[in-house]
């Protein structure tokens, strides 16, 4: 089975270790470099889990926990240049808090250059999903799941418009660098984000993976619009991906293109943000989640529990209602039909949680449930306790 790889790249407001790229004036030769800007986080999560039949939720043998530590720094070197670095570590424990594993990595190390409306970033970096939804640097408890060795260029010289170009030759997970599509040709990406329309943002992205001696080519096109009309938020997203035989983007035996469309409507009332989403994905053979979490708006039931059960996994029809405030929750229905594209079996997931702070520590208590007939009538109950301190 082919390993699904990464791909993707930055976007409007490319992440520079957490900050947005904005137009900047040329740095005067006499300008003195600023001091180092340090940031970081410490996180801990304990999760009670049932077995796959929904039993023994609080049995320690089913439970697990982990702790994360992240420390980063940005340094202005003067003359338009900057340097950034980040290290991260995760320790995993069993239900009795006995250490199971530990891993650390240099998650980011990059050089930046800014001149007028153009910004360049070279090295190991986090990539935003704003105009790069095919894959991006999601994070778990403050730690980046995936980073990339890449060159990204962002230009904002056109009014209300951000243009992005990138070459991404490698995906990085821990100490392992993986070549995109098995060669040094990598992935090429062009993106644009425009805010000319009142209260609206339009994003579009084009990706291309060249073929090589052993693997076929692949390409993908994404577009979306987010608008606010009389206090109501609405959005529409479309994605298309095509992968030749042998490409890292291919999943399954065929080469049928994957087409996906999603829409949402949302509003706020009495401090509560509500959103309703619907989505459809055909039974294509090109994945929409290269290298990590997909930027497609339609979540599957499996992904709501931390696994990324997304295209290409057969035809999917998705409906989701979410509420977001200090008390948050949601319901999700989908007939994901994994390896059985047209069976129409319905899966269900729900969650409810509460967020609060103790001094400067952000805390969360959450309950999750899923019933998924495509996993041999699998049922899951989970209770998650989480705390994270950012500095």
C-alpha positions in Angstrom: 0.0 0.0 0.0 1.4 3.3 -0.9 2.2 5.7 1.8 0.2 8.9 1.6 2.6 11.8 1.5 2.5 15.3 2.1 2.3 18.3 0.1 1.4 21.8 0.4 2.4 25.2 1.2 1.8 28.5 2.6 -0.6 31.1 1.8 -2.1 34.4 2.4 -0.3 35.5 5.5 2.3 32.7 5.4 3.1 31.5 8.9 6.5 32.8 10.0 6.7 30.7 13.2 3.3 31.8 14.0 3.2 35.3 12.5 1.6 36.6 9.3 3.6 37.9 6.4 2.6 41.5 5.8 4.0 44.2 3.4 7.1 45.7 5.0 9.3 48.6 3.9 12.9 47.9 2.9 15.1 47.7 5.9 17.4 50.7 6.2 21.2 49.8 6.3 21.6 51.5 9.6 18.7 49.7 11.3 19.8 47.8 14.4 18.7 44.2 14.7 15.9 43.6 17.2 16.2 41.3 20.2 15.3 37.7 20.0 11.6 36.9 20.2 11.1 33.7 22.2 7.8 31.7 22.3 6.7 28.2 23.5 4.2 26.0 25.1 3.8 23.2 27.6 0.9 20.8 27.3 -0.6 17.7 28.9 -3.5 15.5 27.9 -5.1 12.5 29.6 -7.7 10.5 27.7 -10.1 7.9 29.0 -11.0 5.5 26.2 -13.5 2.7 25.9 -12.8 -0.5 24.0 -14.0 -0.8 20.4 -17.4 -2.1 21.5 -18.0 1.0 23.8 -17.2 -0.8 27.1 -14.8 -0.2 30.0 -14.4 3.6 29.4 -12.5 4.2 32.6 -10.3 1.1 32.6 -6.7 2.2 32.8 -5.6 -0.4 30.3 -7.5 1.5 27.6 -6.4 4.9 28.6 -3.4 7.0 27.6 -1.7 10.4 28.0 1.0 12.6 26.6 3.0 15.7 27.4 4.5 18.2 24.9 7.1 20.9 25.1 7.8 23.4 22.4 10.4 26.2 22.4 11.0 28.6 19.4 12.8 31.8 18.6 12.6 34.5 15.9 15.6 36.8 15.4 15.8 39.9 13.2 19.3 39.9 11.7 19.0 43.3 10.1 19.1 44.3 6.4 15.8 42.6 5.8 17.0 39.1 7.0 15.6 37.0 9.8 16.2 33.6 11.4 13.8 31.3 13.1 14.1 28.0 14.9 11.9 25.6 16.9 12.5 22.5 18.9 9.7 20.1 20.1 9.4 17.1 22.3 6.6 14.6 23.1 6.4 12.0 25.9 3.7 9.4 25.8 2.4 7.5 28.8 0.0 4.6 29.4 -3.1 4.8 31.5 -1.1 4.5 34.7 1.3 7.3 33.7 4.1 4.9 32.9 6.4 6.3 30.2 6.0 4.5 26.9 8.0 6.6 24.4 9.7 9.9 23.9 10.8 11.8 20.8 12.3 15.2 20.0 12.9 17.1 16.9 14.2 20.3 15.3 10.7 21.1 13.9 11.7 24.4 12.3 14.9 26.1 11.1 14.5 28.8 8.4 16.0 32.0 7.0 13.7 34.8 5.9 14.2 37.9 3.7 11.8 40.8 3.4 12.0 43.6 0.9 9.0 45.9 0.2 6.0 43.7 -0.6 7.9 40.5 -1.1 8.9 38.0 1.5 11.0 34.8 1.1 11.3 31.9 3.5 13.9 29.1 3.1 14.3 26.0 5.2 12.3 23.8 7.5 9.0 25.5 8.2 5.4 25.2 9.1 2.9 25.7 6.3 -0.5 27.4 6.6 -3.7 25.9 5.2 -5.2 29.3 4.2 -4.5 28.8 0.5 -2.8 25.4 0.9 -5.5 23.0 1.9 -4.1 19.9 0.2 -1.8 19.5 3.2 -0.6 21.8 6.0 1.1 21.9 9.4 -1.6 20.9 11.8 -0.6 20.7 15.5 -1.4 18.4 18.4 -1.3 19.9 21.9 0.9 22.7 20.6 3.4 20.6 18.7 3.5 20.6 14.9 2.5 17.3 13.4 4.4 17.9 10.1 6.8 20.4 8.8 8.4 20.9 5.4 11.7 21.7 3.8 10.6 24.3 1.3 11.1 27.7 -0.4 8.1 30.0 -0.2 7.7 33.4 -1.8 4.8 35.8 -0.9 4.0 39.1 -2.7 1.4 41.6 -1.7 2.1 44.4 -4.2 -1.4 44.0 -5.8 -4.1 45.8 -3.6 -6.1 43.4 -1.4 -4.3 40.4 -3.0 -1.7 38.0 -1.7 0.2 35.9 -4.2 2.1 32.8 -3.1 4.6 30.5 -4.9 6.4 27.5 -3.4 8.6 24.6 -4.1 8.4 21.8 -1.5 10.8 19.0 -2.0 10.5 17.2 1.4 8.1 16.3 4.2 9.6 16.2 7.7 8.3 14.1 10.6 10.7 14.0 13.5 14.2 13.2 12.3 12.9 11.6 9.0 12.9 13.6 5.7 10.8 12.1 3.0 11.1 13.1 -0.7 7.9 14.2 -2.3 6.9 11.5 -4.8 10.2 9.7 -4.3 12.4 12.3 -6.1 14.1 15.7 -5.7 11.6 17.3 -8.1 9.2 17.9 -5.2 5.9 19.7 -5.3 5.1 23.1 -7.0 2.4 25.3 -5.8 0.8 28.6 -6.8 -1.8 30.3 -4.6 -3.8 33.6 -4.5 -6.0 35.2 -1.8 -8.1 38.2 -2.6 -10.2 40.5 -0.4 -11.5 42.9 -3.0 -15.2 41.9 -2.5 -16.8 43.5 0.6 -16.7 41.2 3.7 -15.4 38.3 1.5 -12.2 36.4 1.1 -11.5 34.3 -2.1 -8.7 31.7 -2.1 -7.5 29.5 -4.9 -4.5 27.1 -5.2 -2.9 25.0 -7.9 -0.5 22.1 -7.1 1.6 20.0 -9.5 3.8 17.0 -8.7 6.0 16.0 -11.7 6.5 12.4 -12.7 9.8 10.7 -12.3 11.3 7.3 -13.3 9.2 5.3 -10.8 6.2 7.4 -9.9 3.5 9.2 -11.9 2.4 12.8 -11.8 -0.4 14.4 -9.9 -2.1 17.8 -9.7 -4.9 19.4 -7.6 -7.0 22.6 -7.8 -8.7 24.1 -4.8 -10.9 27.2 -4.4 -13.1 28.7 -1.7 -15.0 31.9 -0.8 -16.0 33.0 2.7 -18.4 35.9 3.1 -20.4 37.7 5.8 -23.8 39.0 4.9 -25.9 40.9 7.4 -24.2 39.1 10.3 -24.5 35.6 8.7 -21.3 33.8 7.6 -21.5 31.7 4.5 -18.8 29.7 2.6 -18.4 27.5 -0.4 -15.4 25.2 -1.2 -14.5 23.0 -4.2 -11.5 20.7 -4.7 -10.3 18.5 -7.6 -7.4 16.1 -7.5 -6.0 13.7 -10.2 -3.2 11.2 -9.7 -1.5 8.9 -12.2 -0.6 5.3 -11.3 2.3 5.2 -8.9 1.9 8.8 -7.7 2.1 9.4 -4.0 -1.4 11.1 -4.3 -2.9 7.9 -5.7 -4.9 5.7 -3.3 -6.3 2.3 -4.3 -6.0 0.6 -7.6 -7.6 3.1 -9.9 -6.8 6.6 -11.2 -10.3 8.2 -11.1 -10.2 11.8 -10.2 -11.6 13.0 -6.8 -14.1 15.8 -6.7 -15.3 17.4 -3.5 -17.6 20.3 -2.6 -18.6 21.8 0.8 -20.7 24.7 2.1 -21.5 26.2 5.4 -23.7 28.8 7.0 -23.1 30.2 10.5 -24.0 33.0 12.9 -23.4 34.2 16.4 -26.0 34.8 19.1 -25.5 35.5 22.9 -21.8 34.7 22.6 -22.4 31.4 20.9 -21.0 30.7 17.4 -23.1 28.2 15.5 -22.2 26.6 12.1 -23.9 24.0 9.9 -21.9 22.3 7.1 -22.7 19.9 4.3 -20.3 18.2 2.0 -20.0 15.6 -0.8 -17.0 13.6 -2.0 -17.1 11.2 -4.9 -15.4 7.8 -5.0 -12.2 9.0 -6.5 -8.7 7.6 -6.2 -6.8 10.8 -5.5 -6.4 11.6 -1.9 -7.3 15.1 -0.5 -5.0 14.8 2.6 -1.5 14.5 1.3 1.0 14.4 4.2 -1.4 15.0 7.1 -4.7 16.7 7.9 -6.8 17.6 4.9 -8.0 21.2 4.5 -11.3 20.1 3.1 -14.2 21.5 5.2 -16.1 18.2 5.4 -14.9 16.1 8.3 -15.5 12.4 8.5 -16.5 10.5 11.6 -13.1 8.9 11.9 -11.3 12.2 11.7 -13.4 13.6 14.6 -11.6 11.0 16.8 -8.1 11.9 15.8 -7.7 9.5 12.8 -7.8 11.2 9.4 -10.4 9.1 7.6 -10.7 11.3 4.5 -10.7 10.9 0.7 -10.1 8.8 -1.1 -12.2 6.4 1.1 -15.2 6.0 -1.1 -18.2 8.3 -1.7 -19.0 10.4 1.3 -22.1 12.6 2.2 -21.5 14.7 5.2 -23.6 16.9 7.5 -22.3 18.6 10.6 -23.7 21.0 13.2 -21.2 22.7 15.6 -21.5 25.1 18.5 -18.5 27.0 19.8 -18.1 29.0 23.0 -16.8 28.1 26.4 -19.2 25.3 26.2 -19.0 23.8 22.8 -20.2 20.7 20.9 -21.3 19.2 17.7 -23.0 16.4 15.8 -21.7 14.8 12.6 -23.4 12.3 10.2 -21.6 10.7 7.3 -21.9 7.6 5.2 -18.1 7.3 4.6 -18.3 3.8 3.0 -14.7 2.9 3.4 -13.7 0.5 0.7 -17.5 0.1 0.0 -18.2 3.3 -1.9 -21.9 3.1 -2.4 -23.2 1.1 0.6 -24.6 4.2 2.2 -24.0 3.1 5.8 -24.4 6.0 8.2 -21.8 6.8 10.8 -22.4 9.2 13.7 -20.1 11.2 16.0 -20.8 13.8 18.7 -18.8 15.8 21.2 -19.4 18.3 24.0 -16.7 20.2 25.9 -15.9 23.1 28.2 -12.9 25.4 28.0 -11.6 27.5 30.9 -8.5 29.0 32.3 -6.7 28.5 35.6 -4.4 31.5 36.0 -2.7 31.5 32.5 -3.2 27.8 31.8 -5.8 27.0 29.1 -7.9 23.9 30.1 -10.4 21.7 28.3 -12.7 18.9 29.4 -14.3 17.1 26.5 -16.5 14.0 25.9 -16.6 12.3 22.4 -18.7 9.5 21.0 -18.8 7.8 17.7 -20.7 4.9 16.2 -19.3 3.7 12.9 -20.8 0.8 11.1 -18.0 0.7 8.5 -15.6 -0.3 11.3 -17.5 -3.6 12.2 -20.1 -1.7 14.2 -17.4 0.1 16.2 -18.4 2.3 19.1 -16.1 4.6 21.0 -16.5 6.7 24.1 -13.7 9.1 25.1 -13.2 11.7 27.9 -10.3 14.1 27.3 -8.7 16.3 30.0 -6.2 18.8 28.6 -4.1 21.7 29.8 -1.7 24.0 27.9 0.4 26.9 28.9 1.7 29.3 26.2 4.4 31.8 26.6 
